[in-house]
Amino acid sequence: MLTRRLIYAAILIFAVLILNFLLIHLAPGDPAEVIAGEMGGATEEVMASIRKSYGLDRPLHEQLGVYLGKTLQGDFGQSFFYNASVTSLVLDRIGPTLLLVTAALLFAIGMGTLLGVIASRNPRGIVSNVVTVLSLIGYSAPIFWTGIMLIILLAWVFPIFPISNMRDITLQGGTFTHILDVAHHLVLPAFTLGIVFLAQYSRLTRASMLEVLGSDYIRTARAKGVPERTVFGKHALRNAILPVVTIAGLQFGSIVSGAVLVETVFNWPGLGTLAFQSILARDYPTVLGILFFSSLIVIIMNIVTDILYRIVDPRIRTSD
Amino acid sequence: MADTSNLHGNDLPGAEHPIAEAWRMFRRNYAAMFGLLLLSVLVVVTLIGPLVYNVDPFEIVWAPLTPPGEEATAPLGTDYLGRDILAGLIHGGIATLAVGLAAALITVTIGLTVGALAGFYLGVVDDILMRFTEFFQVLPALMFAMVLVTLFSSSLVVVAIAIGVVSWPPTARLARAEFLRIRNLEYVAAARSVGAKNRRIIWRVILPNALPPLIVSATLTIGTAILFEAGLSFLGLSDPNTYSWGYMIGSGRDNILDAWWAVTLPGGMIFITVLAVSLIGDGLNDAFNPKLRER
């Protein structure tokens, strides 16, 4: 089953590469210009070398072959704006994005399930209403707007957290001080990104808990005298969390999308700010490279969810 | 109006038209009615406001970065060029709402077509279309839309198309699930047995019955499309020639801490709009699903 997943992932990766190739050719203008990037000050010499190395004078299917060959070896071209290879640029920035996305996800899933469970204990109580209101706000507020509001409130009016960036470059001290510093910078961006999903997960957990709590085996558990805490935390939650895992797995794409905006607001040095800067610079190779690598993140995360799902739900494990 | 008169007006005694019933449920829902009121006010302000307050939003009216409440010429302050924020809020709504609506329409059209075909024909058609859908779900939507807008152009039309092209997969999945569920029901078999063609079954038999969840999802899609447009604008990718809330956000972004009002006010308008749309969507969902009402 996992092998099948991996083969499927490989096909998806190919598909993203083919999409990239199509985009280069569908864009108005000379493909060589797209590959060079508009602001690269591409000289005739550079253009000629690009035409040659990408085989742009040959038939389209051969060009695709050349493109796939290059990209599969990790060559996504050269960013003339940054004067570096796209792959090295992206690899430099992928770490901070993964850190932000993971922190936001853990926060959203952890807090979301907790709030959802508390809300399900009393469907008309205060926590329940808070969950409903929170999910409406999380759903309706533009994510960058939430970020800006949090900056104004918690970094400017009450300067508790830093306004932007990932670390304080003037900071002296050992590794631990630096880790703490990054964590301090991480709080607001991760909270901003997490709150959108926290809202959905808490609502989802609440709904699925209410459904599970009405089922027969819960009544049985209660009837045989299992303590309420165990009924909620063990019997019900294990089943109620399955839809949350499924939805979280489907949403990696939108989490990465949200990260682009959050990174731009907080000047977080990840793929999102890189995408933003290279778009302003019309640095097409970098933009397309980022599209590929961010899709790759989603593909990998989907496989991880699959594995997680197997751990959470034994029924799937045994049915293979 | 639909309350009791229907009970007597219908052929079947006691039966209420489903739409009348949904409207009756919707009207009882305070949150949903509040959303409807909010949206109506916004639409009226957006459509009639520009006639009443006819200051050109592109025109420089006062000193740059004037805070709200300091100058009567620009009651809500000015942006970094000295343009009137209030004029921007009033004039910028049309473009934002239009892009949101257009993008939602494109999203629903693509999603419904893909989902309906996959759920109705199943087999190879389903396999191909669903693999295609999964492929689109792998691409981070905003990144993909950014690439499309950058490579092609940032006119409002391209922005709307780009949003539609990247956000249809959830609609397709929903439509597929509904078609899959309904195609096996008895009334579809009945329609088939009296010789109805596939086309007729899809359009006239299944689609009307699949509509309620699709209407809810379409409503919520308008909200996400507006948010999407706002996000693209915040990144500076909206149409620079049309004044929209998104454009205000994009142009005010660099001065967030000097002029918080230039970004937070249009952002707040977008928040209110999407909130109204979400409340209506939730209300419709409850109205169409009597089973969920108890939650």
Interface residues (C-beta under 8 A of the other chain):
Chain A: L12 A15 V16 L19 L23 L26 A27 P28 V34 P123 L136 I137 Y139 S140 A141 P142 I143 F144 W145 I148 M149 I151 I152 W156 I163 A207 L210 L250 G253 S254 V256 S257 G258 V260 L261 T264 A275 F276 I279 L280 R282 Y284 V287 L288 I290 L291 S294 S295 V298 I299 N302
Chain B: E134 F135 Q137 V138 L139 P140 A141 L142 M143 F144 M146 V147 L148 T150 L151 F152 G223 L227 A230 G231 F234 L235 G236 L237 I249 I256 L257 W260 V263 T264 G267 G268 I270 F271 V274 L275 V277 S278 L279 D282 R295
